[in-house]
Amino acid sequence: GEFNDWNPDATPLTSEGVSGIWEAFVPHVGHGAIYKYQIWSRLHGQVVQKADPFAIHAETSPKTGSVVWDLEYEWDDAGWMAERGRRNAADAPISIYEMHLGSWMRVPEDGNRSLSYREIAAKLADHIETTGFTHVELLPIMEHPFSGSWGYQTTGFFAPTSRFGTP
């Protein structure tokens, strides 16, 4: 990665046994550093660079690097969680609004760009309340290489797509 000038020999990984997981500890890697794994195939001797399948952030397509990211978020939903337990959701009415974040709403005065996660949150909450839906079902928001796939070509199962902002 950037932290070792992309030298594949500088940061060797060690296997975690039969789990298939390989790891390395790299001290002093900064928030936002880009990295990939370099893999040597035993089958054909090919060398390829791959994104971290457990990364929580990735570069925006068409780039494919994983990004070191520290989730500094403190949950503040104890009241909501307590109230949720007092309700019987199995007997409640349900009306599901299914949507794709990238095509739901655009900003024409800014190059027809998609909304950011924060912009979507405010507008979507208002829209759902106005229309009377009870639930929102998002089409895949995981990182993916091709926008036209609507997220169904997942490359980062733990990374929300960087198209709309950071984690």
Backbone as CSV, one residue per row, in Angstrom:
resi,resn,N_x,N_y,N_z,CA_x,CA_y,CA_z,C_x,C_y,C_z
1,GLY,0.815,-1.201,0.000,0.000,0.000,0.000,0.849,1.252,0.000
2,GLU,0.168,2.365,0.174,0.866,3.651,0.215,1.890,3.695,1.345
3,PHE,1.594,3.010,2.451,2.438,3.052,3.636,3.782,2.361,3.446
4,ASN,3.930,1.532,2.402,5.221,0.882,2.137,5.658,1.097,0.691
5,ASP,5.173,2.179,0.085,5.493,2.532,-1.305,5.140,1.405,-2.272
6,TRP,4.094,0.656,-1.950,3.581,-0.424,-2.797,4.612,-1.529,-3.018
7,ASN,5.512,-1.697,-2.057,6.520,-2.752,-2.127,5.901,-4.051,-1.606
8,PRO,5.670,-5.049,-2.465,4.998,-6.277,-2.035,5.799,-7.117,-1.043
9,ASP,7.096,-6.890,-0.952,7.921,-7.663,-0.025,8.049,-6.994,1.344
10,ALA,7.611,-5.751,1.467,7.814,-4.994,2.703,6.876,-5.413,3.828
11,THR,5.716,-5.929,3.491,4.723,-6.272,4.510,4.153,-7.659,4.250
12,PRO,4.888,-8.712,4.595,4.370,-10.065,4.347,3.189,-10.390,5.263
13,LEU,2.267,-11.161,4.746,1.104,-11.603,5.509,1.379,-12.975,6.106
14,THR,0.711,-13.282,7.205,0.798,-14.617,7.789,-0.584,-15.255,7.760
15,SER,-0.591,-16.552,7.555,-1.844,-17.297,7.467,-2.415,-17.560,8.853
16,GLU,-3.729,-17.459,8.945,-4.430,-17.798,10.182,-4.946,-19.232,10.106
17,GLY,-4.111,-20.129,9.643,-4.465,-21.545,9.578,-5.438,-21.855,8.463
18,VAL,-6.365,-22.768,8.740,-7.283,-23.247,7.706,-8.431,-22.279,7.429
19,SER,-8.475,-21.149,8.122,-9.575,-20.191,7.949,-9.552,-19.521,6.581
20,GLY,-8.385,-19.503,5.942,-8.257,-18.797,4.672,-7.961,-17.319,4.854
21,ILE,-7.846,-16.889,6.097,-7.575,-15.480,6.393,-6.072,-15.284,6.565
22,TRP,-5.573,-14.229,5.941,-4.176,-13.839,6.060,-4.157,-12.450,6.674
23,GLU,-3.135,-12.164,7.478,-3.107,-10.866,8.138,-1.687,-10.362,8.324
24,ALA,-1.608,-9.059,8.600,-0.347,-8.412,8.959,-0.688,-7.216,9.832
25,PHE,0.190,-6.897,10.744,0.033,-5.682,11.533,1.044,-4.677,11.018
26,VAL,0.562,-3.519,10.649,1.433,-2.474,10.126,1.265,-1.251,11.028
27,PRO,2.263,-0.969,11.872,2.123,0.174,12.778,2.135,1.505,12.032
28,HIS,1.452,2.453,12.593,1.461,3.842,12.119,0.852,4.034,10.729
29,VAL,-0.050,3.167,10.329,-0.740,3.379,9.053,-1.828,4.409,9.305
30,GLY,-1.860,5.443,8.477,-2.792,6.534,8.691,-4.191,6.293,8.148
31,HIS,-5.133,6.969,8.777,-6.523,6.980,8.328,-6.559,7.428,6.868
32,GLY,-7.201,6.655,6.020,-7.311,6.999,4.606,-6.244,6.392,3.715
33,ALA,-5.302,5.657,4.295,-4.251,5.030,3.481,-4.860,3.963,2.571
34,ILE,-4.373,3.915,1.352,-4.883,2.968,0.358,-3.958,1.756,0.309
35,TYR,-4.564,0.576,0.185,-3.770,-0.655,0.130,-4.502,-1.727,-0.672
36,LYS,-3.750,-2.738,-1.076,-4.274,-3.949,-1.718,-3.422,-5.119,-1.250
37,TYR,-3.923,-6.308,-1.468,-3.140,-7.513,-1.221,-2.542,-7.970,-2.536
38,GLN,-1.281,-8.388,-2.489,-0.666,-8.977,-3.676,-0.650,-10.482,-3.472
39,ILE,-1.201,-11.202,-4.425,-1.381,-12.649,-4.317,-0.568,-13.344,-5.396
40,TRP,0.190,-14.344,-4.970,0.922,-15.190,-5.909,0.158,-16.501,-6.022
41,SER,-0.326,-16.818,-7.186,-1.104,-18.038,-7.390,-0.188,-19.247,-7.498
42,ARG,-0.488,-20.287,-6.728,0.264,-21.541,-6.832,-0.100,-22.286,-8.107
43,LEU,-1.282,-22.040,-8.623,-1.768,-22.774,-9.782,-1.017,-22.407,-11.059
44,HIS,-0.943,-21.138,-11.367,-0.310,-20.717,-12.622,0.838,-19.729,-12.414
45,GLY,1.169,-19.454,-11.174,2.246,-18.517,-10.907,1.882,-17.070,-11.193
46,GLN,0.602,-16.795,-11.365,0.176,-15.423,-11.633,0.310,-14.575,-10.374
47,VAL,0.560,-13.289,-10.590,0.611,-12.334,-9.496,-0.485,-11.310,-9.756
48,VAL,-1.375,-11.151,-8.779,-2.480,-10.199,-8.925,-2.615,-9.373,-7.653
49,GLN,-3.148,-8.182,-7.811,-3.456,-7.343,-6.658,-4.965,-7.382,-6.433
50,LYS,-5.357,-7.564,-5.189,-6.769,-7.687,-4.836,-7.115,-6.760,-3.680
51,ALA,-8.353,-6.300,-3.681,-8.863,-5.512,-2.564,-9.060,-6.410,-1.351
52,ASP,-9.044,-5.814,-0.189,-9.278,-6.532,1.063,-10.762,-6.896,1.153
53,PRO,-11.101,-8.178,1.191,-12.518,-8.551,1.232,-13.211,-8.159,2.539
54,PHE,-12.441,-7.787,3.566,-13.031,-7.378,4.839,-12.913,-5.875,5.081
55,ALA,-12.494,-5.114,4.084,-12.352,-3.665,4.232,-13.710,-3.025,4.498
56,ILE,-13.696,-1.911,5.238,-14.937,-1.186,5.484,-15.035,0.084,4.645
57,HIS,-14.011,0.341,3.816,-14.055,1.481,2.898,-13.190,1.146,1.687
58,ALA,-13.580,1.661,0.536,-12.850,1.391,-0.707,-12.791,2.651,-1.550
59,GLU,-11.831,2.671,-2.465,-11.754,3.775,-3.410,-12.994,3.752,-4.305
60,THR,-13.320,4.913,-4.848,-14.449,4.996,-5.768,-14.057,4.397,-7.107
61,SER,-14.963,3.596,-7.665,-14.746,2.962,-8.971,-14.435,4.033,-10.014
62,PRO,-13.514,3.781,-10.928,-12.945,2.502,-11.322,-11.718,2.077,-10.513
63,LYS,-11.280,2.875,-9.542,-10.168,2.445,-8.696,-10.642,1.303,-7.802
64,THR,-9.713,0.470,-7.343,-10.112,-0.738,-6.614,-9.381,-0.944,-5.290
65,GLY,-8.683,0.068,-4.805,-7.950,-0.096,-3.559,-8.855,-0.076,-2.342
66,SER,-8.401,-0.736,-1.284,-9.081,-0.679,0.005,-8.526,0.517,0.764
67,VAL,-9.328,1.087,1.659,-8.936,2.293,2.380,-9.010,2.029,3.882
68,VAL,-7.915,2.336,4.586,-7.906,2.213,6.042,-8.880,3.244,6.595
69,TRP,-9.818,2.790,7.427,-10.851,3.699,7.926,-11.186,3.359,9.366
70,ASP,-11.220,4.360,10.207,-11.555,4.180,11.611,-12.985,4.662,11.819
71,LEU,-13.854,3.766,12.219,-15.250,4.129,12.458,-15.387,4.713,13.860
72,GLU,-15.351,6.020,13.936,-15.464,6.704,15.223,-16.906,7.162,15.405
73,TYR,-17.798,6.217,15.588,-19.211,6.539,15.723,-19.720,6.012,17.052
74,GLU,-20.412,6.862,17.791,-20.999,6.437,19.051,-22.508,6.371,18.882
75,TRP,-23.055,5.198,19.089,-24.495,5.014,18.969,-25.200,5.776,20.084
76,ASP,-26.314,6.395,19.727,-27.105,7.163,20.680,-28.576,6.807,20.490
77,ASP,-28.857,5.515,20.458,-30.225,5.078,20.163,-30.812,4.201,21.263
78,ALA,-30.325,4.346,22.486,-30.803,3.503,23.584,-32.304,3.667,23.797
79,GLY,-32.812,4.892,23.698,-34.245,5.137,23.867,-35.066,4.427,22.815
80,TRP,-34.627,4.524,21.577,-35.344,3.862,20.481,-35.309,2.348,20.655
81,MET,-34.156,1.818,21.028,-34.028,0.373,21.216,-34.956,-0.114,22.333
82,ALA,-35.045,0.648,23.427,-35.920,0.260,24.534,-37.382,0.282,24.100
83,GLU,-37.774,1.300,23.371,-39.157,1.407,22.889,-39.478,0.291,21.905
84,ARG,-38.534,-0.059,21.080,-38.737,-1.123,20.093,-39.117,-2.434,20.773
85,GLY,-38.529,-2.710,21.896,-38.809,-3.942,22.612,-40.214,-4.016,23.184
86,ARG,-40.875,-2.876,23.333,-42.228,-2.848,23.886,-43.312,-3.010,22.823
87,ARG,-42.913,-3.066,21.579,-43.883,-3.178,20.490,-43.881,-4.589,19.923
88,ASN,-45.006,-4.987,19.353,-45.105,-6.288,18.702,-45.098,-6.060,17.197
89,ALA,-43.927,-6.085,16.609,-43.799,-5.802,15.180,-44.491,-6.848,14.314
90,ALA,-44.703,-8.042,14.836,-45.343,-9.094,14.039,-46.804,-8.774,13.729
91,ASP,-47.442,-7.948,14.554,-48.839,-7.578,14.329,-48.997,-6.216,13.658
92,ALA,-47.915,-5.513,13.428,-47.986,-4.159,12.868,-48.119,-4.204,11.348
93,PRO,-48.813,-3.220,10.769,-48.892,-3.163,9.302,-47.518,-2.878,8.708
94,ILE,-47.332,-3.299,7.465,-46.045,-3.107,6.803,-46.273,-2.657,5.363
95,SER,-45.512,-1.662,4.966,-45.532,-1.168,3.590,-44.090,-0.810,3.235
96,ILE,-43.490,-1.561,2.310,-42.052,-1.457,2.038,-41.777,-0.600,0.809
97,TYR,-40.869,0.359,0.960,-40.410,1.200,-0.137,-39.034,0.691,-0.542
98,GLU,-38.909,0.119,-1.739,-37.628,-0.398,-2.224,-36.980,0.655,-3.108
99,MET,-35.682,0.857,-2.923,-35.022,1.911,-3.696,-33.543,1.624,-3.931
100,HIS,-33.018,2.271,-4.963,-31.595,2.246,-5.284,-31.057,3.645,-5.023
101,LEU,-30.081,3.761,-4.139,-29.577,5.073,-3.740,-29.093,5.920,-4.909
102,GLY,-28.399,5.295,-5.848,-27.794,6.055,-6.939,-28.762,6.582,-7.973
103,SER,-29.943,6.012,-8.049,-30.887,6.477,-9.066,-32.152,7.080,-8.462
104,TRP,-32.253,7.134,-7.157,-33.459,7.631,-6.508,-33.674,9.116,-6.773
105,MET,-32.639,9.906,-6.586,-32.755,11.346,-6.778,-31.396,11.884,-7.210
106,ARG,-31.409,12.864,-8.091,-30.173,13.475,-8.598,-30.172,14.970,-8.305
107,VAL,-29.003,15.595,-8.486,-28.859,17.037,-8.313,-28.514,17.624,-9.676
108,PRO,-29.535,18.034,-10.467,-29.284,18.497,-11.835,-28.394,19.736,-11.906
109,GLU,-28.497,20.621,-10.916,-27.684,21.844,-10.941,-26.228,21.600,-10.556
110,ASP,-25.884,20.365,-10.240,-24.509,20.009,-9.896,-24.064,18.807,-10.730
111,GLY,-24.241,18.906,-12.048,-23.784,17.861,-12.960,-24.592,16.578,-12.898
112,ASN,-25.802,16.657,-12.373,-26.699,15.502,-12.261,-26.113,14.400,-11.370
113,ARG,-25.357,14.811,-10.365,-24.730,13.846,-9.459,-25.775,13.207,-8.552
114,SER,-25.403,12.047,-8.017,-26.242,11.391,-7.014,-26.121,12.140,-5.697
115,LEU,-27.067,11.923,-4.823,-27.004,12.506,-3.489,-25.986,11.755,-2.633
116,SER,-25.465,12.427,-1.621,-24.583,11.767,-0.653,-25.451,11.018,0.354
117,TYR,-24.824,10.165,1.158,-25.569,9.447,2.191,-26.323,10.422,3.097
118,ARG,-25.665,11.495,3.510,-26.304,12.462,4.412,-27.464,13.182,3.728
119,GLU,-27.286,13.537,2.459,-28.378,14.190,1.729,-29.568,13.246,1.561
120,ILE,-29.273,11.989,1.254,-30.335,10.995,1.076,-31.101,10.805,2.379
121,ALA,-30.402,10.717,3.504,-31.048,10.439,4.792,-32.162,11.439,5.078
122,ALA,-31.870,12.718,4.940,-32.877,13.738,5.251,-34.046,13.697,4.272
123,LYS,-33.740,13.652,2.989,-34.800,13.662,1.976,-35.632,12.381,2.010
124,LEU,-34.983,11.250,2.211,-35.700,9.979,2.228,-36.626,9.885,3.441
125,ALA,-36.154,10.326,4.602,-37.003,10.292,5.799,-38.277,11.099,5.572
126,ASP,-38.145,12.287,4.993,-39.324,13.114,4.692,-40.239,12.420,3.695
127,HIS,-39.657,11.844,2.653,-40.440,11.175,1.606,-41.210,9.979,2.170
128,ILE,-40.561,9.182,2.979,-41.196,7.993,3.556,-42.337,8.399,4.486
129,GLU,-42.104,9.426,5.285,-43.159,9.891,6.192,-44.355,10.439,5.410
130,THR,-44.089,11.207,4.368,-45.158,11.792,3.551,-45.969,10.729,2.818
131,THR,-45.307,9.714,2.320,-45.986,8.691,1.517,-46.580,7.562,2.356
132,GLY,-46.245,7.485,3.628,-46.858,6.503,4.511,-46.219,5.125,4.528
133,PHE,-45.039,4.985,3.956,-44.358,3.689,4.024,-43.864,3.451,5.450
134,THR,-43.753,2.195,5.823,-43.287,1.853,7.168,-41.851,1.346,7.186
135,HIS,-41.358,0.896,6.047,-40.023,0.311,5.967,-39.347,0.742,4.668
136,VAL,-38.019,0.751,4.683,-37.230,1.032,3.484,-36.340,-0.176,3.222
137,GLU,-36.366,-0.654,1.986,-35.487,-1.748,1.568,-34.542,-1.187,0.518
138,LEU,-33.260,-1.138,0.846,-32.270,-0.603,-0.079,-31.754,-1.707,-0.990
139,LEU,-31.658,-1.410,-2.272,-30.918,-2.303,-3.154,-29.473,-2.258,-2.664
140,PRO,-28.626,-3.194,-3.061,-27.296,-3.299,-2.456,-26.544,-1.967,-2.376
141,ILE,-25.962,-1.718,-1.206,-25.151,-0.518,-1.021,-23.676,-0.871,-0.836
142,MET,-23.344,-2.162,-0.961,-21.952,-2.566,-0.814,-21.135,-2.067,-2.013
143,GLU,-19.820,-2.008,-1.821,-18.951,-1.542,-2.906,-19.057,-2.481,-4.092
144,HIS,-19.070,-1.884,-5.283,-19.200,-2.648,-6.527,-18.515,-1.886,-7.658
145,PRO,-18.042,-2.588,-8.710,-17.247,-1.941,-9.749,-18.056,-1.226,-10.826
146,PHE,-19.276,-1.660,-11.100,-20.029,-1.153,-12.249,-21.343,-0.546,-11.777
147,SER,-21.502,0.756,-11.977,-22.710,1.439,-11.503,-23.980,0.848,-12.091
148,GLY,-23.912,0.399,-13.336,-25.085,-0.164,-13.994,-25.581,-1.456,-13.373
149,SER,-24.791,-2.066,-12.489,-25.218,-3.321,-11.850,-26.122,-3.072,-10.646
150,TRP,-26.307,-1.813,-10.278,-27.108,-1.426,-9.107,-26.583,-2.055,-7.825
151,GLY,-25.311,-2.416,-7.818,-24.696,-2.955,-6.615,-24.683,-4.457,-6.514
152,TYR,-25.185,-5.139,-7.530,-25.258,-6.598,-7.451,-23.940,-7.293,-7.804
153,GLN,-22.915,-6.562,-8.214,-21.582,-7.141,-8.460,-20.681,-6.769,-7.280
154,THR,-20.983,-7.256,-6.137,-20.316,-6.843,-4.902,-18.831,-7.194,-4.899
155,THR,-18.014,-6.202,-4.544,-16.581,-6.431,-4.356,-16.171,-6.180,-2.911
156,GLY,-16.989,-5.506,-2.145,-16.686,-5.225,-0.745,-17.917,-5.408,0.119
157,PHE,-18.087,-6.597,0.672,-19.294,-6.912,1.433,-19.442,-6.096,2.711
158,PHE,-18.339,-5.566,3.240,-18.386,-4.803,4.483,-18.172,-3.311,4.252
159,ALA,-18.056,-2.903,2.996,-17.783,-1.510,2.651,-18.971,-0.899,1.921
160,PRO,-19.644,0.076,2.522,-20.680,0.770,1.769,-20.022,1.489,0.596
161,THR,-20.684,1.532,-0.548,-20.052,2.120,-1.720,-19.604,3.552,-1.456
162,SER,-18.426,3.875,-1.927,-17.861,5.211,-1.738,-18.464,6.224,-2.702
163,ARG,-19.360,5.782,-3.595,-19.999,6.698,-4.539,-20.791,7.797,-3.837
164,PHE,-21.279,7.507,-2.635,-22.166,8.444,-1.951,-21.564,9.017,-0.671
165,GLY,-20.307,8.706,-0.393,-19.655,9.252,0.792,-18.823,8.210,1.513
166,THR,-18.375,8.575,2.687,-17.520,7.703,3.491,-18.354,6.967,4.538
167,PRO,-17.803,5.885,5.086,-18.564,5.125,6.104,-18.930,5.979,7.313
